[in-house]
Amino acid sequence: MISGDWTFPADPQRWFPVPPAAMLDDDARLRWVALAQARSGLDGPAGRKECQALLISAPPEGGCLFLPEHGGSPRVATLRLTDGASIAALEPAWIDPRGARTVRVDRLDHPAFPHAVRSSRTIQLRGGALTFSVGVLAWGGAGGIELALATRDVATAASFAGHAERLVASVLPRGSGQLSR
């Protein structure tokens, strides 16, 4: 995939772009839903309704659909490519243990960004249900990326963590000539 000044090879078995809502007219929405159904394996009217709900739930600026390998339901992930300062400003919320049952933070190496982190947060909601949030952030003077997802399914969260880390590690400046990992 290419976004602005960045390029990254996204595994089509795991990632499917969700365009910004403003870019989609009715025909484009129908095409996206049909493509998402085919990619995710969500068949029939129920699958169409689920894909429509995923598109509606996407952030206005778009994102990407994560397709977990264990057969779990697809989820819309936040994918934000912006300036490094904006991404750096997100880090404190991701690593802050307040309000979370558990927080795990791993510092990552990245070929294009001097700062990179993966944070996994477990939040216990009223009534005892758990939400698992995973965010992978990388930033520096050249820009930054956030790839994040929240789900109630721990297997989807674990799958996302690994795939998101690999995707973010592959983000390089467009035309850099560097090979991705």
Residue pairs with C-beta under 8 A, 6 or more apart in sequence:
1 7
1 8
1 9
1 10
1 15
1 17
2 174
3 81
4 81
4 174
5 142
5 143
5 173
5 174
6 81
6 143
6 145
6 171
6 172
6 173
6 174
7 171
7 172
7 173
7 174
7 175
8 167
8 170
8 171
8 172
8 180
9 170
9 180
10 17
10 64
10 167
11 163
11 167
12 39
13 67
13 69
14 66
14 67
14 68
14 69
14 163
15 64
15 65
15 66
15 67
15 163
15 167
16 35
16 36
16 39
16 40
16 64
16 65
16 67
16 74
17 62
17 64
17 65
18 32
18 54
18 55
18 58
18 62
18 63
18 64
18 65
18 76
19 28
19 32
19 62
20 60
20 61
20 62
21 58
21 60
21 62
22 60
23 62
24 32
24 55
29 55
32 55
33 48
33 51
33 52
33 55
36 42
36 51
36 54
36 55
36 65
36 74
37 43
37 47
37 48
37 51
39 65
39 67
40 47
40 51
40 65
40 67
40 74
41 47
42 48
42 50
42 51
42 74
50 73
50 74
51 74
54 65
54 74
54 75
54 76
57 76
58 76
59 76
59 78
61 80
62 79
63 76
63 77
63 78
63 79
64 76
64 77
64 79
64 147
65 74
65 75
65 76
65 77
66 74
66 75
66 76
66 77
66 149
66 156
66 160
66 163
66 164
67 74
68 74
68 75
68 153
68 155
68 156
68 159
68 160
69 159
70 155
70 156
70 159
72 153
72 155
72 156
72 159
73 153
73 156
75 149
75 151
75 156
75 160
76 149
77 147
77 148
77 149
77 160
77 164
78 146
78 147
78 148
78 149
79 145
79 146
79 147
80 86
80 87
80 145
80 146
80 147
81 143
81 144
81 145
81 171
82 143
82 144
82 146
83 143
83 144
84 113
84 115
84 139
84 140
84 141
84 142
84 143
84 144
85 139
85 144
86 144
87 137
87 138
87 139
87 143
87 144
87 145
87 146
88 115
88 139
88 144
90 135
90 137
90 146
91 115
91 117
91 137
94 105
94 117
94 119
94 121
94 135
94 137
95 103
95 105
95 117
95 119
96 103
97 103
99 123
100 121
100 122
100 123
101 122
101 123
101 124
101 130
102 120
102 121
102 122
103 119
103 120
103 121
103 122
104 119
104 120
104 121
105 117
105 118
105 119
106 117
106 118
106 119
107 116
107 117
108 116
108 117
108 118
108 136
108 138
108 165
108 168
108 169
109 116
110 116
110 138
110 168
110 169
111 169
111 172
111 178
111 181
112 138
112 140
112 142
112 171
112 172
112 173
112 176
112 178
113 138
113 139
113 140
113 142
113 144
113 145
114 140
115 137
115 138
115 139
115 140
116 136
116 137
116 138
116 139
116 168
116 169
117 136
117 137
117 138
118 134
118 135
118 136
118 161
118 164
118 165
119 133
119 134
119 135
119 136
119 137
120 132
120 133
120 134
120 157
120 161
121 132
121 133
121 134
121 135
122 130
122 131
122 132
122 133
123 130
123 131
123 133
124 130
125 131
129 152
130 152
130 154
131 150
131 151
131 152
132 150
132 151
132 152
132 153
132 154
132 156
132 157
133 148
133 149
133 150
133 157
134 148
134 149
134 150
134 157
134 160
134 161
134 164
135 146
135 147
135 148
135 149
136 145
136 146
136 147
136 148
136 161
136 164
136 165
136 167
136 168
137 144
137 145
137 146
137 147
137 168
138 144
138 145
138 168
138 171
139 145
142 173
145 168
145 171
147 164
147 167
147 168
148 164
149 156
149 157
149 160
149 164
151 157
151 160
166 181
169 180
169 181
170 180
170 181
172 178
172 180
